[in-house]
Amino acid sequence: MSPLAAINHLLNFAAPALAVAVLLVSFAHVFMRKMAKTHGWLAPIAINFIVGCAVLAAGLVLLGRDGRMLTYAALVLACATSQWLLLRAWR
């Protein structure tokens, strides 16, 4: 595999995590303005992206294939949980 193809595969692997992170933080700024305003944009996106990539990597290792629906469900749940913890929404 060429280096360009490897980079393409890695970017496609991480794309769902980035999309979920950006959408989650955007919706938090729309629907939970007071809580989300204090945290900004970049840090929550980065944290959710890292959590999402870790979940995708764990799904790849445990299930043996990329792109399983169980992995994507775990991605959404893990990112939602990390966003909930970041916003301290239990208060």
Rosetta silent file (secondary structure, phi, psi, omega in degrees, C-alpha in Angstrom):
SEQUENCE: MSPLAAINHLLNFAAPALAVAVLLVSFAHVFMRKMAKTHGWLAPIAINFIVGCAVLAAGLVLLGRDGRMLTYAALVLACATSQWLLLRAWR
SCORE:     score description
SCORE:     0.000 S_00000001
   1 L     0.000  134.931  179.910    0.000    0.000    0.000 S_00000001
   2 L   -75.816  159.463  178.730    1.356    3.398   -0.910 S_00000001
   3 H   -60.469  -35.815  178.345    1.706    6.118    1.727 S_00000001
   4 H   -65.790  -39.819  177.366   -1.035    8.147    0.076 S_00000001
   5 H   -67.827  -37.389  177.983   -3.432    5.196    0.209 S_00000001
   6 H   -65.025  -41.743  177.409   -2.541    4.581    3.863 S_00000001
   7 H   -64.059  -40.389  178.053   -3.277    8.216    4.735 S_00000001
   8 H   -61.382  -42.853  179.042   -6.573    7.954    2.847 S_00000001
   9 H   -65.471  -41.337  178.991   -7.534    4.844    4.826 S_00000001
  10 H   -66.066  -40.061  177.668   -6.650    6.502    8.149 S_00000001
  11 H   -65.711  -39.953  177.324   -8.624    9.623    7.291 S_00000001
  12 H   -69.144  -29.677  176.577  -11.639    7.533    6.291 S_00000001
  13 H   -68.439  -39.394 -175.885  -11.311    5.546    9.511 S_00000001
  14 H   -89.101   -9.540 -176.749  -11.349    8.713   11.645 S_00000001
  15 H   -59.800  -42.709  178.075  -14.002   10.607    9.659 S_00000001
  16 H   -62.735  -36.975  178.792  -17.024    9.280   11.619 S_00000001
  17 H   -65.435  -40.497  178.415  -15.402   10.270   14.918 S_00000001
  18 H   -67.373  -42.008  179.889  -14.738   13.785   13.630 S_00000001
  19 H   -63.664  -44.144  178.950  -18.262   14.141   12.245 S_00000001
  20 H   -64.687  -41.169 -179.078  -19.855   13.002   15.508 S_00000001
  21 H   -63.936  -46.177 -178.845  -17.598   15.307   17.548 S_00000001
  22 H   -66.007  -44.955  179.694  -18.348   18.384   15.429 S_00000001
  23 H   -64.921  -39.660 -178.931  -22.094   17.713   15.304 S_00000001
  24 H   -64.875  -45.292  179.588  -22.290   17.002   19.020 S_00000001
  25 H   -69.466  -37.069  177.379  -20.516   20.199   20.018 S_00000001
  26 H   -63.383  -44.800  178.521  -22.517   22.220   17.478 S_00000001
  27 H   -67.194  -32.403  176.408  -25.804   20.911   18.828 S_00000001
  28 H   -65.181  -38.080  178.710  -24.634   21.590   22.370 S_00000001
  29 H   -72.136  -24.596  178.314  -23.995   25.217   21.435 S_00000001
  30 H   -83.366  -46.263 -171.867  -27.452   25.481   19.878 S_00000001
  31 H   -96.650  -20.405 -179.160  -29.524   23.682   22.508 S_00000001
  32 L  -128.664   61.090 -170.824  -27.477   24.149   25.697 S_00000001
  33 H   -58.643  -45.443 -175.162  -26.116   27.650   25.193 S_00000001
  34 H   -65.624  -41.814 -178.912  -25.346   28.562   28.787 S_00000001
  35 H   -73.601  -40.786 -174.096  -23.414   25.396   29.556 S_00000001
  36 H   -77.588  -23.153 -176.237  -21.580   25.146   26.234 S_00000001
  37 H   -63.457  -32.607 -176.550  -20.579   28.804   26.064 S_00000001
  38 L   -76.632  -17.056 -175.571  -17.979   28.453   28.817 S_00000001
  39 L   -99.241  -11.930 -179.674  -16.122   25.578   27.131 S_00000001
  40 L    74.855 -159.391 -176.091  -15.620   27.005   23.646 S_00000001
  41 L  -113.852  -44.804 -168.316  -15.391   24.881   20.512 S_00000001
  42 H   -69.290  -46.269 -177.704  -11.944   23.457   19.992 S_00000001
  43 H   -63.396  -47.339  178.048  -11.329   21.604   23.256 S_00000001
  44 H   -63.852  -36.603  177.699  -14.661   19.700   23.311 S_00000001
  45 H   -64.139  -43.674 -179.502  -14.286   18.769   19.642 S_00000001
  46 H   -64.362  -43.048 -179.629  -10.749   17.506   20.279 S_00000001
  47 H   -65.651  -45.572  179.044  -11.744   15.518   23.358 S_00000001
  48 H   -65.889  -34.538  177.275  -14.762   13.955   21.645 S_00000001
  49 H   -65.880  -42.029  178.757  -12.642   13.182   18.574 S_00000001
  50 H   -65.597  -43.176  176.820  -10.031   11.399   20.685 S_00000001
  51 H   -62.176  -42.894  179.761  -12.708    9.438   22.524 S_00000001
  52 H   -63.929  -42.327  177.876  -14.356    8.566   19.217 S_00000001
  53 H   -65.316  -36.961  177.774  -11.103    7.367   17.639 S_00000001
  54 H   -64.972  -40.652  178.836  -10.383    5.231   20.703 S_00000001
  55 H   -66.845  -41.852  178.261  -13.836    3.627   20.464 S_00000001
  56 H   -63.825  -40.000  178.171  -13.408    2.996   16.729 S_00000001
  57 H   -66.503  -40.638  177.713   -9.996    1.421   17.323 S_00000001
  58 H   -64.272  -39.456  176.690  -11.411   -0.754   20.126 S_00000001
  59 H   -64.046  -37.730  177.562  -14.259   -1.828   17.829 S_00000001
  60 H   -65.872  -40.910 -179.370  -11.777   -2.732   15.124 S_00000001
  61 H   -71.029  -45.380 -175.208   -9.703   -4.814   17.539 S_00000001
  62 H   -74.701  -39.546 -175.018  -12.625   -6.530   19.267 S_00000001
  63 H   -96.102  -15.871  175.714  -14.865   -7.156   16.260 S_00000001
  64 L    84.633   -5.904  179.433  -12.172   -7.700   13.640 S_00000001
  65 L  -142.042  149.967  174.807  -13.705   -5.372   11.048 S_00000001
  66 L   -87.768  146.135  173.509  -14.134   -1.666   10.615 S_00000001
  67 L    89.867   17.755  175.666  -17.584   -0.225   10.102 S_00000001
  68 L   -76.018  146.737 -177.988  -19.768   -2.492   12.227 S_00000001
  69 H   -65.709  -31.840  177.071  -22.988   -0.914   13.463 S_00000001
  70 H   -62.581  -38.381  177.948  -22.193   -1.927   17.040 S_00000001
  71 H   -66.111  -41.281  179.474  -19.001    0.120   16.834 S_00000001
  72 H   -68.320  -35.871  175.750  -20.872    3.148   15.529 S_00000001
  73 H   -65.286  -41.828  176.998  -23.466    2.832   18.303 S_00000001
  74 H   -65.180  -35.194  176.818  -20.653    2.670   20.864 S_00000001
  75 H   -60.574  -47.884 -179.484  -19.083    5.722   19.190 S_00000001
  76 H   -64.587  -44.159 -179.876  -22.251    7.764   19.629 S_00000001
  77 H   -65.485  -40.901 -179.299  -22.737    6.628   23.235 S_00000001
  78 H   -68.385  -42.326  178.709  -19.123    7.285   24.212 S_00000001
  79 H   -68.597  -37.962  176.773  -19.048   10.735   22.624 S_00000001
  80 H   -65.151  -39.143  177.625  -22.393   11.663   24.154 S_00000001
  81 H   -66.069  -42.415  179.382  -21.144   10.549   27.564 S_00000001
  82 H   -67.510  -36.252  176.093  -17.932   12.535   27.250 S_00000001
  83 H   -66.602  -39.685  177.710  -19.880   15.625   26.158 S_00000001
  84 H   -62.458  -41.036  177.870  -22.240   15.172   29.096 S_00000001
  85 H   -68.971  -39.167  179.283  -19.251   14.972   31.431 S_00000001
  86 H   -63.800  -39.490 -178.147  -17.584   18.002   29.821 S_00000001
  87 H   -82.949   -8.189 -175.585  -20.708   20.128   30.224 S_00000001
  88 L    52.112   51.619 -174.173  -21.316   18.825   33.751 S_00000001
  89 L   -74.971   -7.345  179.557  -24.933   18.302   32.742 S_00000001
  90 L   -75.023  -12.137 -179.732  -25.798   16.318   35.849 S_00000001
  91 L   -75.856    0.000    0.000  -26.097   19.579   37.807 S_00000001
